[in-house]
Amino acid sequence: MSVCVIGAGLSGLATAHALAQRGVDFVCLDRAPDVGGIWRQPGAGERGPGYLSLHLNTVKRLTGYADFPMPDSYPLYPRHSDVAVYLRRFADWAGIPDRVELSTEVLSVVREYDGTWTVTSRNEGGAPSSRRFAQVVVASGHNTEPALPDTMPPGFESFPGEILHSVDYRDGSDFAGQRVVVVGLGASAVDIASDLSRHAARTVLSVRRGLHIMPKQLFGLPLDEMAEVPWFTEMPFAEQRTLVEKALHTARGKMSDYGLPEPDHPVLSSAATLSDEILSRIRHGGVTPRPAIESVDGSLIRFTDGSTEEADLIVYCTGFRMAFPFLPAGCPVGPQGSVELYRRVVAPDHPGLYFVGLVRPQGSVTRLVEAQSRWVARLAEGAALLPSTDVMRKEISAYLAGIAGRYGNAEGSSIQVDVAPYLRELHEE
C-alpha cells in the first residue's frame, strides 16, 4: 500500500523525490493545475501569492535542492517565475510527474480501524473518490488561508474603493495614479508597498506593530548563509543577538528614524522582515509611514495619530492562517493554538501521519525540508522507528516551552526553528 503526499510545492516535491529514491510507492495530490506551490503564477481567476515583483529572500544556493542546484544563470535572489520554472524542472529531473495528480483537491483524510488512511479527493470533473494509503504526508505549507484583521476599522464598509488581501495583488501598474494604503510590515507588505510606490500617486504604509527590518546581507554574507557558518552558529544565542543588533544599528539606525514604530521585542525573538528596499523607498519619499488605521469615512482614512489620507485602494498584507480542513480535528494545531508535532514532523496521536515543511526558519527552508523528507521516507519504508507516544509528547512540550520563552505563544511562533540545531535533531533521527 502506498503513501499519499498532499501538496506539490517545494516541500511536496522534496518528499516525492525522497520516497522515489527509497523505492516507496506514492501518489502526490495538488489542487493547482501545475506544480510549484506558492511560486507558481496563478492563472486567470485563481487566487495566489505570486505577485510579479515577488523574489526569493533566501539565496539560490540554499533554496535550491542539494542534488539539483538552481542554474548558474539565475541571480542570487531569483524572482518567483524563475523558481516556478526551476521546480517544474526538478519534478522532471526526479522522474515524478507521472505520480503527481494535479487539479485534485483533498477533501478529507481519515484513519481507519486497521491503521490505514482513507483520502477522499475531488478532481476537475467534480466527482469525489476515495483511496486507501498506508501513510499520509501533508506538505501543503502554512500559507493557506488569507487572514484579515479580526476587527475591521469602524466605517470600513463605507470605503468606496477596492480592498484587497495581498493574495489578490498582482502588479503595481494595475493601480497607476491611485492613492494606496498598504497595511502591515511583513515581507509581502514591504514588497508590495515598494512596488506600488513606483506607480501609485501616493503610497502609505500603515503599521500597527514594529518589526525588525533586516537587509538581506550582513558582514558581506547573505543572512541565510551567515546562519550556517561556524563562527556564528558556535556563538551562544545571547552573543548572536548582540552581534546582529550592533550590525543593524550600524547599517540602518533605529526604526523610528524612518517614521516606523520601534519593535517591542529584541531582534531574533520574532520573524524579521527582510528587505533591501523599503527603508530606501521611505527615505526617498516614495512610501509614507503611518500608524494603524483608526477609522474609515468614505475615502478618508484616519490613523491613530490623528493624521488622515485620501485613498482609492487598501491592501491588507496581514498574513495567513494555517488551515487543514481535511485533517482530523485538533491536528496538527492543539487546544492551546500551537502546532504539536514531534520533531516538527510526526503527529504522535495519529500514527502514519507526517508533516513536511511546517516550519519557519530564520533562513532558507529547503535544507530542512529535504532532511524532513529523508526521515519521513525512512519511516515510511520501515528503516527508522519512532519512540513511544509519551516520549514524543514530552519532546513536544519541551520544545514549545522553549519557543514560548523566546517567541511567545502565537500559532505561528510554534513552528519557528533555528536552522543548524534543527538539522542536528533531524540527523540524530
C-alpha positions as CSV (number, residue, x, y, z in Angstrom):
1,M,0.0,0.0,0.0
2,S,1.4,3.4,-1.0
3,V,1.9,6.8,0.6
4,C,-0.2,9.9,-0.2
5,V,1.7,13.2,-0.4
6,I,-0.6,16.3,-0.2
7,G,0.9,19.3,-2.0
8,A,3.3,19.6,-5.0
9,G,5.2,22.7,-4.0
10,L,8.8,22.8,-2.7
11,S,8.0,20.5,0.3
12,G,5.8,18.1,-1.6
13,L,8.3,17.7,-4.4
14,A,11.1,17.1,-2.0
15,T,9.1,14.4,-0.2
16,A,8.2,12.8,-3.5
17,H,11.8,12.7,-4.5
18,A,12.9,11.2,-1.2
19,L,10.2,8.5,-1.4
20,A,11.1,7.7,-5.0
21,Q,14.8,7.4,-4.1
22,R,13.9,4.7,-1.5
23,G,11.6,2.9,-3.8
24,V,8.4,3.7,-1.7
25,D,5.3,3.8,-3.8
26,F,3.4,7.1,-3.6
27,V,0.8,9.4,-5.1
28,C,1.1,13.2,-4.9
29,L,-2.1,15.3,-5.0
30,D,-2.3,19.1,-5.6
31,R,-5.4,21.2,-6.3
32,A,-3.4,23.5,-8.6
33,P,-3.1,22.8,-12.3
34,D,0.7,22.7,-12.1
35,V,3.5,22.0,-9.6
36,G,5.3,24.8,-7.8
37,G,3.1,25.8,-4.8
38,I,3.2,29.5,-3.9
39,W,5.9,30.1,-6.6
40,R,3.6,29.2,-9.4
41,Q,2.0,32.2,-11.1
42,P,-1.8,31.9,-10.7
43,G,-3.9,31.7,-13.8
44,A,-6.9,33.8,-14.6
45,G,-9.5,33.7,-11.9
46,E,-7.1,32.0,-9.4
47,R,-6.0,33.3,-6.1
48,G,-2.4,33.1,-5.2
49,P,0.5,35.0,-3.7
50,G,2.7,35.1,-6.9
51,Y,2.7,38.9,-7.4
52,L,5.0,39.9,-10.3
53,S,7.7,41.6,-8.1
54,L,8.0,38.6,-5.8
55,H,11.6,37.4,-5.3
56,L,13.3,35.0,-3.0
57,N,14.5,36.4,0.3
58,T,16.9,33.4,0.5
59,V,19.9,32.7,-1.7
60,K,19.6,30.3,-4.6
61,R,22.3,28.0,-3.3
62,L,20.4,27.2,-0.2
63,T,16.9,27.5,-1.7
64,G,17.6,25.0,-4.5
65,Y,17.6,21.3,-3.8
66,A,21.0,19.9,-2.9
67,D,21.0,17.3,-5.7
68,F,19.6,19.7,-8.3
69,P,21.1,23.2,-7.8
70,M,19.5,26.2,-9.4
71,P,21.1,27.3,-12.7
72,D,24.2,29.5,-12.6
73,S,22.4,31.9,-14.8
74,Y,19.9,32.7,-12.0
75,P,20.6,35.8,-9.9
76,L,21.5,35.4,-6.2
77,Y,17.8,36.1,-5.3
78,P,15.7,34.7,-8.2
79,R,12.2,36.0,-9.0
80,H,9.2,33.9,-8.5
81,S,8.8,32.9,-12.1
82,D,12.4,31.6,-12.1
83,V,11.6,29.5,-9.1
84,A,8.4,28.1,-10.7
85,V,10.4,27.0,-13.8
86,Y,13.1,25.5,-11.5
87,L,10.5,23.5,-9.6
88,R,8.9,22.1,-12.7
89,R,12.4,21.1,-14.0
90,F,13.2,19.4,-10.7
91,A,10.0,17.4,-10.9
92,D,11.0,16.2,-14.4
93,W,14.6,15.5,-13.3
94,A,13.3,13.5,-10.3
95,G,11.1,11.5,-12.6
96,I,7.9,12.1,-10.5
97,P,5.4,13.9,-12.8
98,D,3.6,10.7,-13.6
99,R,2.9,10.3,-9.9
100,V,1.5,13.8,-9.4
101,E,-2.2,14.3,-9.8
102,L,-2.9,17.9,-10.5
103,S,-6.2,19.8,-10.2
104,T,-7.1,17.4,-7.4
105,E,-8.4,18.8,-4.1
106,V,-8.1,16.7,-0.9
107,L,-11.5,16.7,0.9
108,S,-10.7,14.5,3.9
109,V,-8.1,12.3,5.5
110,V,-9.5,9.7,7.9
111,R,-7.7,7.0,9.8
112,E,-9.4,3.6,9.7
113,Y,-9.7,0.9,12.3
114,D,-6.8,-1.1,10.7
115,G,-4.4,1.8,10.9
116,T,-4.7,2.7,7.2
117,W,-5.8,6.1,5.9
118,T,-8.6,6.9,3.6
119,V,-8.0,10.0,1.5
120,T,-11.1,11.4,-0.3
121,S,-10.3,13.8,-3.1
122,R,-12.1,15.6,-6.0
123,N,-10.6,16.2,-9.4
124,E,-11.6,18.6,-12.2
125,G,-14.6,16.5,-13.0
126,G,-16.0,17.3,-9.6
127,A,-16.8,13.7,-8.5
128,P,-15.2,12.7,-5.2
129,S,-13.2,9.5,-5.0
130,S,-11.6,7.6,-2.0
131,R,-8.4,5.7,-1.8
132,R,-6.6,3.8,1.0
133,F,-3.0,4.6,1.9
134,A,-0.6,3.2,4.5
135,Q,0.6,6.7,5.4
136,V,-0.1,10.3,4.6
137,V,2.4,13.2,4.3
138,V,0.9,16.7,4.5
139,A,3.2,19.1,2.6
140,S,0.8,21.8,1.7
141,G,2.5,24.6,3.7
142,H,1.2,27.1,6.2
143,N,0.2,30.0,3.9
144,T,-3.2,28.5,3.2
145,E,-5.9,30.8,4.4
146,P,-5.7,34.6,3.8
147,A,-6.1,36.5,7.2
148,L,-7.8,39.8,7.6
149,P,-7.9,41.6,11.0
150,D,-10.4,40.1,13.4
151,T,-11.9,43.5,13.8
152,M,-12.0,45.9,10.8
153,P,-11.8,49.6,11.5
154,P,-15.1,51.4,12.1
155,G,-16.6,52.7,8.9
156,F,-14.6,50.4,6.5
157,E,-17.9,49.4,4.8
158,S,-18.2,53.0,3.6
159,F,-15.0,52.8,1.7
160,P,-15.8,53.3,-2.0
161,G,-12.6,51.9,-3.4
162,E,-11.1,48.4,-3.5
163,I,-10.0,46.4,-0.5
164,L,-7.6,43.6,-1.3
165,H,-5.6,41.0,0.6
166,S,-2.0,40.5,-0.6
167,V,-3.0,37.2,-2.1
168,D,-5.1,39.0,-4.7
169,Y,-2.4,41.6,-5.6
170,R,-0.6,41.2,-8.9
171,D,1.3,44.3,-10.1
172,G,1.7,47.9,-9.1
173,S,1.0,49.1,-12.7
174,D,-2.6,47.9,-12.1
175,F,-3.0,50.9,-9.7
176,A,-1.1,53.6,-11.6
177,G,-2.2,57.0,-10.4
178,Q,-4.2,55.8,-7.4
179,R,-3.8,56.6,-3.7
180,V,-3.0,53.4,-1.8
181,V,-2.7,52.4,1.8
182,V,-0.8,49.1,2.5
183,V,-1.4,47.6,5.9
184,G,1.4,45.5,7.5
185,L,5.1,45.3,7.9
186,G,5.9,41.7,6.9
187,A,7.6,40.5,3.7
188,S,4.6,41.0,1.4
189,A,3.7,44.4,2.8
190,V,7.2,45.9,2.2
191,D,7.4,44.2,-1.2
192,I,4.0,45.5,-2.3
193,A,4.5,49.0,-0.9
194,S,7.8,49.3,-2.7
195,D,6.3,48.0,-5.9
196,L,3.3,50.3,-5.7
197,S,5.4,53.4,-4.9
198,R,6.7,53.3,-8.5
199,H,3.2,53.5,-10.0
200,A,0.7,54.9,-7.5
201,A,0.1,58.6,-7.0
202,R,0.7,58.1,-3.2
203,T,1.7,55.0,-1.2
204,V,1.1,54.9,2.5
205,L,2.4,52.1,4.8
206,S,0.1,51.6,7.8
207,V,2.0,49.8,10.6
208,R,0.4,48.7,13.9
209,R,3.3,46.9,15.5
210,G,7.0,47.4,15.0
211,L,9.2,44.7,13.5
212,H,12.9,44.4,12.8
213,I,13.7,45.1,9.2
214,M,16.9,43.5,8.2
215,P,18.9,43.7,5.0
216,K,19.4,40.5,3.0
217,Q,23.1,40.6,3.8
218,L,25.2,41.4,6.9
219,F,29.0,41.3,7.1
220,G,29.1,40.7,3.4
221,L,27.1,37.4,3.7
222,P,23.5,36.6,2.8
223,L,21.7,36.1,6.1
224,D,20.8,32.5,5.5
225,E,24.4,31.7,4.7
226,M,25.5,33.5,7.8
227,A,23.1,31.4,9.9
228,E,25.2,28.3,8.9
229,V,28.8,29.5,9.2
230,P,30.6,28.1,12.2
231,W,31.8,31.4,13.6
232,F,28.1,32.4,14.0
233,T,26.5,29.1,14.9
234,E,29.0,28.3,17.6
235,M,28.2,31.6,19.4
236,P,25.8,31.4,22.4
237,F,22.4,32.8,21.4
238,A,22.9,36.0,23.5
239,E,26.1,36.8,21.6
240,Q,24.4,36.2,18.3
241,R,21.7,38.6,19.2
242,T,24.1,41.3,20.4
243,L,26.2,41.0,17.2
244,V,23.1,41.3,15.0
245,E,21.7,44.2,17.0
246,K,25.0,46.1,16.6
247,A,25.2,45.4,12.9
248,L,21.7,46.6,12.3
249,H,22.2,49.8,14.3
250,T,25.3,50.5,12.2
251,A,23.6,49.6,8.9
252,R,20.3,51.4,9.3
253,G,19.9,53.1,12.7
254,K,16.6,52.9,14.5
255,M,13.2,52.1,13.0
256,S,11.9,55.4,14.4
257,D,14.4,57.2,12.2
258,Y,12.2,56.2,9.3
259,G,8.9,57.1,11.0
260,L,8.2,53.4,11.8
261,P,7.4,52.1,15.3
262,E,10.2,50.6,17.3
263,P,9.8,46.8,17.8
264,D,8.6,45.8,21.2
265,H,10.8,42.7,21.2
266,P,14.6,42.0,20.8
267,V,15.9,41.0,17.4
268,L,15.8,37.2,16.7
269,S,12.8,36.9,19.0
270,S,10.3,37.1,16.2
271,A,10.3,36.6,12.5
272,A,12.2,39.6,11.0
273,T,11.3,41.3,7.7
274,L,14.0,41.1,5.1
275,S,14.1,44.0,2.7
276,D,16.9,46.0,0.9
277,E,14.3,48.3,-0.5
278,I,11.6,49.6,1.8
279,L,13.7,51.8,4.0
280,S,15.2,53.4,0.9
281,R,11.8,54.0,-0.6
282,I,10.7,55.7,2.7
283,R,13.9,57.9,2.7
284,H,13.2,58.8,-1.0
285,G,9.6,59.8,-0.3
286,G,8.1,57.0,-2.3
287,V,6.4,55.4,0.8
288,T,5.0,57.4,3.7
289,P,4.7,55.5,7.1
290,R,1.6,55.9,9.2
291,P,0.4,54.1,12.3
292,A,-2.6,51.8,12.5
293,I,-5.9,52.7,10.8
294,E,-8.4,54.1,13.4
295,S,-11.4,54.6,11.2
296,V,-12.7,55.0,7.7
297,D,-15.1,57.6,6.4
298,G,-15.7,57.1,2.8
299,S,-12.3,57.5,1.0
300,L,-10.9,59.3,4.1
301,I,-8.6,57.1,6.2
302,R,-7.9,58.3,9.7
303,F,-4.9,56.9,11.6
304,T,-4.3,56.5,15.3
305,D,-2.1,59.6,15.5
306,G,-4.9,61.8,14.1
307,S,-3.4,62.1,10.6
308,T,-5.6,61.4,7.6
309,E,-5.1,60.2,4.0
310,E,-7.5,60.0,1.0
311,A,-7.3,56.5,-0.6
312,D,-8.6,54.6,-3.6
313,L,-7.2,51.2,-2.5
314,I,-6.4,49.4,0.7
315,V,-4.1,46.3,0.5
316,Y,-4.1,44.2,3.7
317,C,-0.8,42.3,4.0
318,T,-1.8,40.7,7.2
319,G,-0.6,37.2,6.5
320,F,-2.2,33.8,6.5
321,R,-3.8,31.3,8.9
322,M,-2.8,27.7,9.0
323,A,-5.8,25.7,7.8
324,F,-6.0,21.9,7.4
325,P,-9.8,21.3,7.0
326,F,-9.2,17.8,5.5
327,L,-7.5,16.6,8.7
328,P,-8.9,15.2,12.0
329,A,-9.9,17.9,14.4
330,G,-7.1,19.1,16.7
331,C,-4.3,18.1,14.3
332,P,-1.7,19.5,14.0
333,V,-2.9,22.6,15.9
334,G,-3.6,21.6,19.5
335,P,-6.1,23.1,22.0
336,Q,-3.6,25.8,23.0
337,G,-3.3,27.0,19.5
338,S,0.2,25.6,18.9
339,V,1.4,23.1,16.3
340,E,2.1,19.9,18.2
341,L,4.4,17.7,16.2
342,Y,7.3,15.5,17.3
343,R,10.5,17.0,15.7
344,R,8.0,19.3,13.9
345,V,7.1,16.3,11.6
346,V,5.2,13.5,13.4
347,A,1.7,13.6,14.8
348,P,2.1,11.4,17.9
349,D,-1.6,10.6,18.3
350,H,-2.1,9.8,14.6
351,P,0.3,7.0,13.6
352,G,1.3,7.2,9.9
353,L,0.5,11.0,9.6
354,Y,3.5,13.2,8.9
355,F,4.1,16.9,8.0
356,V,6.9,18.3,5.8
357,G,7.6,22.0,5.5
358,L,5.5,23.1,8.5
359,V,8.5,25.1,9.9
360,R,9.5,28.7,9.8
361,P,13.3,29.2,10.0
362,Q,15.4,32.3,10.0
363,G,16.8,31.5,6.6
364,S,16.1,29.0,3.8
365,V,13.6,26.2,4.5
366,T,14.9,23.9,1.7
367,R,17.6,22.1,3.6
368,L,15.2,21.5,6.5
369,V,12.5,20.2,4.1
370,E,15.0,17.8,2.5
371,A,16.1,16.4,5.9
372,Q,12.5,16.0,7.0
373,S,11.7,14.2,3.7
374,R,14.6,11.8,4.0
375,W,13.4,10.9,7.6
376,V,9.8,10.5,6.5
377,A,10.9,8.3,3.7
378,R,12.8,6.1,6.1
379,L,9.8,5.9,8.4
380,A,7.6,5.0,5.5
381,E,10.0,2.3,4.4
382,G,10.3,0.9,8.0
383,A,14.0,1.7,8.1
384,A,13.5,4.2,11.0
385,L,11.4,3.8,14.1
386,L,9.7,6.3,16.4
387,P,9.9,6.4,20.2
388,S,6.8,5.9,22.3
389,T,3.9,8.4,22.2
390,D,4.8,9.5,25.7
391,V,8.4,10.3,24.7
392,M,7.2,12.2,21.7
393,R,4.7,14.2,23.7
394,K,7.5,15.1,26.2
395,E,9.7,16.4,23.4
396,I,6.8,18.5,22.0
397,S,6.2,20.0,25.4
398,A,9.8,20.9,26.0
399,Y,10.1,22.4,22.5
400,L,7.0,24.5,22.9
401,A,8.1,25.7,26.3
402,G,11.4,26.9,24.8
403,I,9.7,28.5,21.9
404,A,7.2,30.4,24.1
405,G,10.0,31.8,26.1
406,R,11.6,33.3,23.0
407,Y,8.8,34.0,20.6
408,G,5.6,33.9,22.6
409,N,2.5,31.7,22.3
410,A,1.1,32.7,18.9
411,E,0.2,30.0,16.4
412,G,2.9,31.0,14.0
413,S,5.6,31.1,16.8
414,S,5.2,27.3,17.4
415,I,6.7,26.5,14.0
416,Q,9.9,28.7,14.4
417,V,13.1,26.7,14.2
418,D,16.8,27.6,14.2
419,V,18.4,26.0,11.1
420,A,21.6,24.4,12.4
421,P,20.2,23.0,15.7
422,Y,17.1,21.7,14.0
423,L,19.2,20.0,11.3
424,R,21.2,18.3,14.0
425,E,18.0,17.0,15.6
426,L,16.8,15.5,12.3
427,H,20.2,13.9,11.6
428,E,20.0,12.3,15.0
429,E,16.7,10.7,14.0
